[in-house]
Amino acid sequence: MPADPSPRGSGETPLRRAADTARGAAQSPLARGSGARAVEVRRSSRRRRTVSAYREGDRTVVLIPARMSEAEEQRWVTVMLDKLAAQESKRMLGDSELAERAERLSGQFLEGRARPASVRWVTNQNTRWGSCTPAEGSIRLSHRLQGMPEYVIEYVLLHELAHLLVPGHGPSFWRLLESYPRTERARGYLEGVVAADRLPHLPAARSE
């Protein structure tokens, strides 16, 4: 299902999306890499305000109005990628799928050296995103991560995998995470969530 947080909140249907493509929506001259997927931006003169995105094979297609500036394009591409990733992560990963993801991440970024005995979701971690017990080889992820973009979940999982190899947070630990391309973006996302949680709640409007 395409994500569509348009500036005016109007809906975007698959039929409208197909029409844009069929009528020759202008394609951005460069398709950018985003993790395992390429990102293709298509501009359409028929679009005025709506922005939408969808997966097409091994790429992500983002549809934007033709008159949108480069800065706006960059901002909306980031927004749409996060929207799609959040939608996909809501398809709940079970513990067995987390273990498979951990094995893949270990092989891709840690040369397969981190081999957890167990990886599971827990509901009793409200002050941290994940934890690891190297002596037992166990990794636990907070249920609060569910629904966050996939790259955020992968970062936390890789963070805990690295702790199977290096217990502390010294330079050798952070070097293990250097090869993950979205480390800084994931950390920024989580810091934003923490900051938002600490904001004071606005008082409820007084009824007349």
Wavefront OBJ file of the C-alpha trace (Angstrom):
o trace
v 0.000 0.000 0.000
v 1.495 3.387 -0.949
v 2.215 5.889 1.777
v 0.831 9.352 1.116
v 1.355 12.070 3.736
v 0.584 14.840 1.243
v 1.046 18.454 2.352
v -2.732 18.892 2.375
v -3.514 15.378 3.575
v -5.466 14.425 0.428
v -5.696 10.777 -0.519
v -3.726 9.200 -3.335
v -5.200 6.176 -5.076
v -3.368 3.478 -7.073
v -5.406 4.584 -10.114
v -4.122 8.173 -9.811
v -0.604 6.874 -9.314
v -0.823 4.717 -12.439
v -2.188 7.657 -14.418
v 0.801 9.793 -13.482
v 3.168 7.117 -14.738
v 1.185 6.433 -17.905
v 1.134 10.132 -18.828
v 4.909 10.309 -18.774
v 5.714 11.773 -15.367
v 9.178 13.290 -15.611
v 11.871 11.218 -13.957
v 14.583 12.750 -11.813
v 17.927 12.488 -13.643
v 19.523 10.544 -10.807
v 18.253 7.507 -8.950
v 19.744 7.522 -5.460
v 20.802 4.493 -3.478
v 19.009 3.917 -0.170
v 20.290 0.930 1.739
v 19.457 -2.181 -0.304
v 17.092 -0.275 -2.609
v 17.522 2.409 -5.234
v 15.297 5.476 -5.015
v 13.769 6.893 -8.184
v 12.068 10.291 -8.084
v 9.437 10.963 -10.754
v 8.109 14.476 -11.321
v 4.664 15.085 -12.782
v 3.206 18.333 -14.105
v -0.272 17.010 -13.262
v 0.548 16.933 -9.559
v 0.009 20.100 -7.576
v 0.452 19.168 -3.907
v 0.336 15.401 -3.395
v 3.399 13.230 -2.804
v 3.290 9.441 -2.823
v 5.690 6.495 -2.840
v 5.598 2.783 -3.497
v 7.910 -0.189 -3.965
v 8.598 -1.327 -7.522
v 10.749 -4.437 -7.567
v 14.113 -3.614 -6.020
v 13.540 0.139 -6.059
v 11.408 2.744 -4.323
v 9.534 5.185 -6.551
v 8.638 8.620 -5.134
v 6.123 10.723 -7.093
v 6.268 14.502 -6.604
v 4.916 17.671 -8.287
v 7.106 18.911 -11.159
v 7.482 22.404 -9.647
v 8.848 21.154 -6.315
v 12.281 22.553 -5.442
v 15.342 20.358 -4.927
v 15.287 21.050 -1.185
v 11.617 20.072 -0.972
v 12.340 16.964 -3.018
v 15.080 15.890 -0.604
v 12.826 16.480 2.396
v 9.876 14.569 0.945
v 12.018 11.644 -0.206
v 13.235 11.248 3.378
v 9.692 11.524 4.743
v 8.315 8.969 2.287
v 11.123 6.472 2.859
v 10.473 6.613 6.591
v 6.716 6.244 6.011
v 7.158 3.157 3.853
v 9.687 1.646 6.244
v 7.353 2.215 9.196
v 4.455 0.607 7.339
v 6.566 -2.435 6.491
v 7.935 -2.847 10.012
v 4.364 -2.949 11.327
v 4.097 -6.316 9.688
v 5.166 -7.806 12.982
v 8.486 -9.636 12.991
v 8.312 -12.703 15.208
v 11.203 -13.909 17.332
v 12.261 -16.429 14.680
v 12.315 -13.673 12.052
v 14.373 -11.478 14.370
v 16.873 -14.326 14.726
v 17.071 -14.646 10.932
v 17.569 -10.892 10.621
v 20.328 -11.035 13.248
v 22.103 -13.793 11.345
v 21.936 -11.780 8.123
v 23.206 -8.585 9.771
v 26.038 -10.440 11.472
v 27.142 -11.928 8.176
v 26.838 -8.640 6.312
v 28.480 -6.284 8.811
v 30.312 -8.384 11.424
v 31.810 -11.117 9.240
v 29.422 -13.605 10.836
v 31.316 -13.502 14.146
v 28.318 -12.509 16.298
v 26.183 -15.614 16.855
v 23.427 -15.066 19.411
v 21.828 -18.050 21.113
v 18.467 -16.243 21.223
v 16.874 -13.047 19.902
v 13.440 -11.986 21.096
v 11.037 -9.126 21.754
v 10.377 -8.139 25.371
v 7.864 -5.796 26.982
v 9.790 -4.961 30.152
v 12.376 -2.591 28.633
v 10.983 0.917 28.773
v 14.214 2.818 29.395
v 16.382 1.233 26.698
v 15.866 -0.019 23.165
v 17.731 -3.275 23.474
v 19.941 -5.328 25.741
v 22.443 -8.129 25.454
v 23.862 -10.735 27.845
v 27.126 -11.898 26.236
v 27.621 -14.779 28.691
v 24.295 -16.274 27.590
v 24.419 -15.059 24.006
v 20.941 -13.569 24.394
v 19.602 -10.404 22.776
v 16.351 -8.664 23.703
v 14.674 -5.819 21.812
v 12.092 -3.496 23.345
v 8.561 -3.817 21.977
v 8.602 -0.009 21.609
v 10.655 -0.470 18.431
v 7.731 -2.171 16.717
v 6.297 0.147 14.099
v 9.527 2.142 13.720
v 11.363 2.188 10.365
v 13.137 -1.027 9.494
v 16.571 0.602 9.455
v 16.062 1.690 13.088
v 15.233 -1.855 14.196
v 18.215 -3.170 12.240
v 20.522 -0.626 13.860
v 19.441 -1.583 17.390
v 19.761 -5.265 16.540
v 23.229 -4.741 15.064
v 24.188 -2.656 18.120
v 23.357 -5.573 20.398
v 25.089 -8.054 18.099
v 28.246 -5.950 18.374
v 28.015 -6.279 22.166
v 28.450 -10.032 21.797
v 31.932 -9.177 20.524
v 32.745 -6.036 22.538
v 30.941 -5.486 25.889
v 31.498 -1.738 26.329
v 31.054 1.362 24.175
v 34.685 2.154 23.493
v 36.285 2.963 20.117
v 36.575 -0.715 19.176
v 32.816 -1.124 19.657
v 31.882 1.826 17.446
v 34.284 0.671 14.742
v 32.137 -2.440 14.403
v 29.157 -0.266 13.446
v 30.993 1.953 10.961
v 30.047 -0.225 7.989
v 26.299 0.068 8.645
v 25.292 2.964 6.351
v 22.366 4.219 8.456
v 23.950 4.343 11.902
v 23.796 8.131 12.267
v 20.302 8.359 10.774
v 18.985 5.645 13.107
v 20.600 7.260 16.140
v 19.071 10.602 15.163
v 15.640 9.002 14.805
v 15.831 7.401 18.265
v 17.135 10.610 19.829
v 14.155 12.409 18.316
v 11.754 9.876 19.828
v 13.357 10.302 23.252
v 13.251 14.100 22.981
v 9.578 14.028 21.977
v 8.724 11.824 24.958
v 10.288 14.396 27.295
v 8.308 17.329 25.944
v 5.649 18.629 28.340
v 2.106 17.735 27.383
v -0.095 20.628 26.347
v -3.037 21.207 28.677
v -6.371 20.007 27.370
v -8.571 22.633 25.774
v -11.207 23.950 28.166
v -14.706 23.161 27.035
v -17.068 26.111 26.712
l 1 2 3 4 5 6 7 8 9 10 11 12 13 14 15 16 17 18 19 20 21 22 23 24 25 26 27 28 29 30 31 32 33 34 35 36 37 38 39 40 41 42 43 44 45 46 47 48 49 50 51 52 53 54 55 56 57 58 59 60 61 62 63 64 65 66 67 68 69 70 71 72 73 74 75 76 77 78 79 80 81 82 83 84 85 86 87 88 89 90 91 92 93 94 95 96 97 98 99 100 101 102 103 104 105 106 107 108 109 110 111 112 113 114 115 116 117 118 119 120 121 122 123 124 125 126 127 128 129 130 131 132 133 134 135 136 137 138 139 140 141 142 143 144 145 146 147 148 149 150 151 152 153 154 155 156 157 158 159 160 161 162 163 164 165 166 167 168 169 170 171 172 173 174 175 176 177 178 179 180 181 182 183 184 185 186 187 188 189 190 191 192 193 194 195 196 197 198 199 200 201 202 203 204 205 206 207 208
